[in-house]
């Protein structure tokens, strides 16, 4: 007998799952007639193809069997040693290789953390706005989201403090403190220290997502939150997607070894181990120092794109439109007049030939409708300028209507 309804076979949790509307937007934005400022993709010209080819040949010749075999769930020790060394030397963290686990991108890390720590109804603090795919990962575990707004200095720690004093009891605070996705803002150093003080006082963990830390175009480097943590309450997520190639699907989790032991058990049930061959490529990439050369190239490639975006916003947008001016990363956050719904305006923008991501998708509970995210890394400079011009025209038409 033919299946009449596949819905009967799904779990209750699966029945509630729907694809992100961003997925549909990105599909629509693939048209050659649309300038897409929507995605968060690295530009293919930043991928070190020749270097990867040379490293691949080298490791196949020298240790082919090892690189093509299953690996450990924690990951290739040589790579974990190189990551630990980099974070000790560059970011002033007290981290050892045994406190690092390699993951299939940082997205897998988010899911593992949600699975390890969250029960249905647990308080979970997130920034407002926050990284959309983190919400997607954590939603599997039905937390009670507590939103804390941002300003130019990142999460408003005073508001977090008030919420804690009023009785919220989070398992952890999730933050993208450096060149945040989607807003591009960076948490100042003092607030990183204050966040750690609050975590000790109110006994919660900090999940620090750091995919953009190396993409600084100006200003002084700020060490990650984990470097201010003397009690090992911070779990840090890193990735090679922005500094090598996203297709490798390689990331890492850094934190207290006791936490990693549980995360390792959960990861074993998902994939046994992360891509071993890619791990060896990333190891050679780091060990030889090529990573620093490549990051400099990426920064030289992205910095003028960001500048064009910010200058175009200044040149074309009406006076009552605001935006963030990040010192790095891949995004700027635009705030429109309160009477404009960015989601409702999107079809008009697509008809005009420009795409963005409306801001409401980045909120866990209380979307701000007059906001949107712009990406500058994936399109060419002349397209950025033309895309902003088209977008400004749509905004002006809305204001006039």
C-alpha positions, 0 to 999 in steps of 0.5 A: 500500500502506498504511503498516503502521508509521510507526516505520520512517520515523523517525530513530533519534533521533526513535524515542527521543523521548517526550512529557514526563509533565508534559504529561500531568499538565497535561492531567489538571489541567485538570479544574475539580475539580482545583486545579493548583499544577503549571504554570508559567504566567503569570496572564492578568490580568497580560497588558497587553491594552489596551496591546498593542491600542493599540501594535498600532494605532500600529505598523500605522498608522505602519509597517505594511509593515515590521512585516508583512514578513520581518525579519533573523535577528538581530532588529529592531535597535531592540528589541536596542538597548532590551534592551541599554540596559536591561541596561546601566542596570539590571543593570550589564552591558557589552552592545551591540545587536550582541551580542543576537539575538532568538529565538522564546522562550528555549526556542529559545535553549536548542536553538540553544546545544545545537546550537552547542556539544554533541557526543554525550558532552560533559560538561554541568553542570546544577543538581540539580534543573534546568529540565525544558525545558532538559533536553528541549532539550539531550537532542537532543545526547546530552550526559553530564550532570554534576549539582551540587546546590542549597541556599538559595544556589543551585548548590553551587559547592564541589561543582562545584569538586571535580568540576572538580578530579576531571577533568570537562571541561564545554563549559558550565555551565547555570544558572538563578541567580535564582529558579530553576525549579524550586526558587526559590532564588537564587545569592548574589553571591559564588558568581556571582563564584566561578563565573566564576573557575572558568570561566576556570580550567577553560575552560568557558562559562556559560549563564545562563537569566534568565526570572525576574530582574525578578520580585523581591518582596523583598530586594536585587537581584543582578546577573546572572552576565554582569555579573561576566564580563570575558572574555565566557564567559557567554551569557545567555538572556532572555524576554518571556514573564514580563514581557509575554506568553508568546504572543508567543514572544519571547526573546533571547540575549546574549553574545560576538558571535563566538558569536552569529555561529554561533548566527545561522547555525543559527537561519537554518535553523530559522525565518529570523527571529523574529516581526517584528510582536511584536518591534515591539510589544515595542520600543514597550513598552520604549521608552515605559517601559511595561515598568516600569509593567507589571512593577510591576503583575505584582509587585503581583499575584504577591507576595500569591499567593506569601505565601499559598502560604508561609503555607499551607505553614506552616499545614498541612504536617507538621513534617517537610516542608521548602520553599524561601522564594524572594524572587521568581519563580514556584515553591517546592520542597517536600521530603517525608520520605525514605520518600515518593515524590512521583511515586507519591503524585501519583494520590492528590493528583489524587483529592483534587483538587490537582496538582503536579509531582513532583520527579524530572522535574527531574533529569538523572540521579539524581532525588530522589523525595521532592520536588515543585514548587509554582506560585503564579502561575496560581491564585487565592489561596483556591485556593492555600490550599485546594490546599495543605490538600488536599496536606498531607492526602495527605502526612499519609495517606502518613505514617500508612500 
